[in-house]
Structure formats: C-alpha cells, structure tokens
C-alpha cells in the first residue's frame, strides 16, 4: 500500500503580505484624510482677517480711473484677504508726470498724497523713466493690465518705507485680479 499524501499547509508569507498591503492602504487613506482636514483648517484661517484690516492706495492715470475703481469696488466688497489681512483698495487719479516727479524726488511725495503701494501710468515710458532715475522705488515688475491704441497701462508695485510686506503682496494680487477676464470688461467699456 502506498503512502497517503500529507495534509498541505498554506504558506504564511502571502497572508502576511496581504495584511501588510491592507495596512499601507489604510495608512495612506488616513494620511490623506488628515491632510485634507489640516488643509481645510489652514484655508479657513487664511481666508479670515485674523490680523485685521489694511488699506492700500493705488495711483492711476485719469483715463483708467473708472475701470480700476470699479474693479477695486468688487475687490473691497469681496473682503479680499492677503496675508491674513482684509485689504481695502483706495484708487486715486493723478497725471503720470506729477507722479513721476514725486517718485523721483523732483517734487514732494506729499504732492501725490504720499507713497502709494502701486501706480498705473498710461504707458511703459513712465516706468522706464522711473527705472532709470530711481530704480529702488520699483517693488515688483510692471505688467500691463489693459491696452488701448496709445496706452498699455502697466501696473507697477512700488517699494519704500511706507509700503509694508502686506501692501507689496496685495499690490501683486490686485494686479492679477485686474488682469482676470471678469475685470477686463470694465477696461473696454466706453468712458462715461
């Protein structure tokens, strides 16, 4: 008579490997959940004015004042937050030659109401003049926010003792806000 085959045993390594894979999947899902919770809390704090309100003044050429003011009103109504501050934009118009004279020291900054956080002249000529005369006044590169036949309306973030980090960052965020399609329609409306 022959020998009967012994009982076959299942190898332990596939069970251990399966358990390990389940632990990894559960760990990754838990990590993702915890990360989402932390991100949600961080976003909620970032979108709150935990550090209070802050104002930022933007000087613009008179020909674009209406459009920038309209966009600033939308910005202010939305209580836009930058670096935990609710930023209020105050738009004022002034001729570009007068602003350039004040920024370069040919006239007092008081003649334009003090140093603004940003300036929007008619065209890049004014920015080039400031770059040549007083490059330290430029806080961030100029970028066009609209264009017309004789104007490219560069938005320039300014630098100086009265422009703090929050205002400097808010100027960049407001520039991007002005360049968004929702605000561009205001630049194409006829003046009136």
Buried (B, 14 or more C-beta within 10 A) or exposed (E): EEEEEEEEEEEEEEEEEEEEEEEEEEEEEEEEEEEEEEEEEEEEEEEEBEEEEBBBBBBBBEBBBBBBBBBBEBBBEEEBBBBBBBBBBBBBBBBBEBBBBBBBEEBEBEEBEEBBBBBBBBBBEBBEBBBEEEEEBBBBEBBBBBEEEEBBBBBBBBBBEEBBEBBBBBBBBBBEBBBEEEBBEBBEEEEE
